[in-house]
Amino acid sequence: MAQKPSIPKGTRDFGHEEMARRNYIFDTIRSVFRLYGFNQIETPAMENLSTLMGKYGERATSCSSKSSIQATGFAAPTAR
C-alpha cells in the first residue's frame, strides 16, 4: 500500500485567501525596508541535519525541533 504524502513536521500549507493576506503584509514590510535602503536576501528554508550538526554540534542536539530553520531577511543598507 502506498504511503500518504505528508509535509515535514513544523510546516504547514496556506490557502489562497490566507496567502493573499500574508503577501499584503510581507509586501508592506518589504516596501518599508526598501525605502530605508535595505536589499532583500533569501536563504534556504530547509537545512540538512548533517549541516546543522556540523555547524552547531552539541547545541543542535539540545534543540527540541531539528526539522527546519527558516531565515529570510534583509541585508544591510547600501550606500546611496
C-alpha positions in Angstrom: 0.0 0.0 0.0 1.3 3.5 -0.9 2.1 5.9 1.9 0.1 9.0 2.1 2.1 12.1 1.3 2.8 14.4 4.2 4.6 17.7 4.9 7.6 18.0 7.2 6.8 18.4 10.9 6.5 22.0 11.9 5.4 23.2 8.5 2.0 23.9 7.0 0.1 24.8 3.8 -1.6 28.1 3.3 -4.8 28.5 1.3 -5.2 31.3 -1.3 -7.1 33.7 1.0 -4.5 33.4 3.7 -1.7 33.8 1.2 -3.3 37.0 -0.1 -3.3 38.4 3.4 0.3 37.2 4.1 1.5 38.6 0.8 0.0 42.0 1.5 1.7 42.1 4.9 5.1 41.0 3.6 4.9 43.4 0.6 4.2 46.2 3.0 7.2 45.2 5.1 9.4 44.9 2.0 8.5 48.3 0.7 9.3 50.0 4.1 12.7 48.2 4.2 13.5 49.2 0.6 12.5 52.8 1.5 15.3 52.8 4.0 17.9 51.3 1.6 17.8 47.6 2.6 18.2 44.9 0.0 16.3 41.7 0.3 18.1 38.3 0.6 16.7 34.8 0.9 18.3 31.8 2.4 17.2 28.1 2.3 14.1 27.4 4.3 15.2 23.8 5.0 18.7 22.7 6.0 20.2 19.2 6.1 20.6 17.9 9.7 24.2 17.0 9.0 25.0 20.6 8.1 23.4 21.8 11.4 25.1 19.1 13.4 28.5 20.1 11.9 28.0 23.8 12.3 26.3 23.9 15.8 27.4 20.5 17.2 26.1 19.9 20.7 23.8 23.0 20.6 21.8 21.4 17.7 21.2 18.2 19.7 19.6 20.3 22.5 17.0 21.8 20.2 13.5 20.4 20.6 12.8 20.6 16.9 15.5 19.8 14.3 13.3 19.7 11.3 14.0 23.2 9.8 15.3 26.7 10.2 13.8 29.4 8.2 15.7 32.6 7.7 14.5 35.2 5.2 15.6 38.8 5.8 17.3 41.8 4.5 20.9 42.7 4.1 22.4 45.9 5.4 21.5 49.1 3.6 23.6 50.1 0.6 25.3 53.4 0.2 23.1 56.0 -1.5 
